[in-house]
Amino acid sequence: MWRELGRNSVYLGTFIVVMWIHFHIKMWVPLINPARFDDLYQKTDLFIQPILDVLIVVRVFIAEHALAVDLWYLWAFVGMFFAAFAYHCVIARSYFRQVLIATLINQCLGALSYLIAPAVGPFIYSRGENALANRQQDGMWAAYNELVTNGAPWLAEHGVSYFNAGLAAMPSLHAGAAWIFLWYAYRSRSVLLSVYIILFIWILIEAVVSKWHYLIDLPAGVSMAGLSIWIANKICTAAPLGPVSRPGS
């Protein structure tokens, strides 16, 4: 029991440290690499506008026949996150380490990839269909411009409130992390699989319709998640954990 508790404590501590580093890098993106590629990504969206129009029609139709649709994007991701870790921690335990390591690698690679070709998001060109997201984007965009104008001194003063408000569209880590959860649900033959497929599709639709992401951000995020899964599986195969001894065994 103590050995398993120790492992879980290391897992939790590592997760906290990685996420702390992830959000700090995300905050510093405009100062480390001030270049912005929004115009380029926006051109790709305009080129495939008919696809976006179809997604908008689907989203509008669902919003007309359902309640609190503006909240679904956040809660779909949060639900997948907690359900995946709970399921693999309690039921499909043999996959827990892979899920955790793949998630951590994805967050690390994602934070660094934000620096390569940064973008804020398509909401700077037009409003999305999600009123809640529009309000959040207004506040985050205002803070982003304050950071760009005033630099590191502004971040030193407002960093606590800005910690989780950094803007970084490319790649989409929501799409990437959701793919990790979906992939391991499939591999473990989880009862969550059918629900996860629906939630994953919704996250992809809402990510672009609410103007958090350009469409090109989604395959970029899923591709990075695929790489993270591959690395995590290699690590767990090369360094398997021994079974935890049980009382009386």
C-alpha positions, -999 to +999 in steps of 0.1 A: +000+000+000+028+024+009+047+016-023+016+024-044+009+056-024+045+067-030+041+061-067+008+080-069+025+109-049+053+110-075+027+110-103+007+138-088+038+159-080+052+154-115+019+164-130+017+196-110+053+206-119+048+199-156+016+220-157+032+248-138+060+249-163+036+246-192+015+276-182+046+297-175+060+290-209+026+298-224+026+332-206+060+341-219+054+331-256+048+368-268+080+379-252+102+349-263+089+349-298+070+381-307+062+369-343+026+360-350+013+337-377-024+344-374-026+359-409-012+327-424-035+304-404-065+326-412-058+322-449-060+285-445-094+289-427-107+311-456-095+285-481-116+258-465-144+281-454-171+257-467-160+231-441-162+257-414-197+268-426-209+232-422-195+230-387-212+263-378-246+250-391-242+218-370-233+238-339-262+263-344-287+234-349-275+217-316-276+250-297-312+255-308-323+222-294-301+219-263-293+237-231-262+255-220-243+246-251-217+273-245-204+253-215-201+220-233-166+226-247-150+231-213-170+204-195-164+179-223-127+183-219-127+184-181-150+153-181-128+134-204-097+143-183-111+132-149-130+102-162-099+089-180-076+091-151-102+077-127-110+048-150-074+039-156-065+044-119-092+021-106-103-002-135-079-005-164-048+000-142-023-014-166-028+017-188-027+044-161+011+050-165+008+053-203-021+078-200-002+099-175+031+099-193+016+106-227-004+135-212+027+149-196+048+146-227+020+162-247+019+192-224+057+195-225+059+193-263+029+216-266+044+243-245+076+243-266+057+241-299+038+273-290+071+290-295+077+278-331+049+296-350+028+314-324-008+325-330-035+340-308-066+326-325-092+334-352-114+353-328-093+384-336-108+384-371-144+375-363-167+365-335-176+328-328-209+312-320-201+308-283-211+339-263-192+327-232-160+321-252-164+356-268-164+372-234-134+352-223-115+360-255-121+397-250-105+397-216-076+374-226-069+396-257-069+427-237-044+412-212-023+398-241-020+433-256-010+447-222+017+421-220+030+429-255+030+466-248+045+466-213+067+434-214+082+415-185+074+442-158+036+438-166+039+401-163+058+403-130+029+425-116+000+406-131+014+371-136-008+355-109-040+366-125-027+359-160-013+325-152-040+305-170-050+332-195-022+330-220-033+328-256-018+301-279-037+286-307-012+264-325-013+235-318-046+226-301-037+208-269-074+203-261-077+183-293-044+165-286-052+156-250-087+145-259-072+122-285-049+106-259-078+099-236-098+085-266-069+064-278-064+047-245-101+042-240-100+023-273-069+003-263-083-007-229-117-014-244-132+010-220-170+014-215-163+051-220-153+047-256-186+055-273-190+086-250-155+097-257-160+095-294-189+119-291-171+143-268-140+143-290-160+152-320-177+180-301-144+194-289-131+195-325-163+213-337-165+238-309-128+246-310-131+261-344-167+273-343-161+293-311-129+307-327-105+294-302-086+276-329-079+276-366-088+244-383-051+236-390-045+236-352-065+205-347-045+180-368-014+196-355-026+189-319-037+153-327-004+146-344+016+158-314-006+136-292+002+106-315+039+113-310+034+116-272+015+083-271+043+066-291+070+079-267+050+070-236+045+034-249+082+031-256+091+044-221+066+020-204+078-010-224+115-002-218+110+004-181+080-016-168+069-013-132+069-044-110+036-054-095+026-039-062+027-065-035-006-072-017-009-082+020-008-120+023+006-124-013 
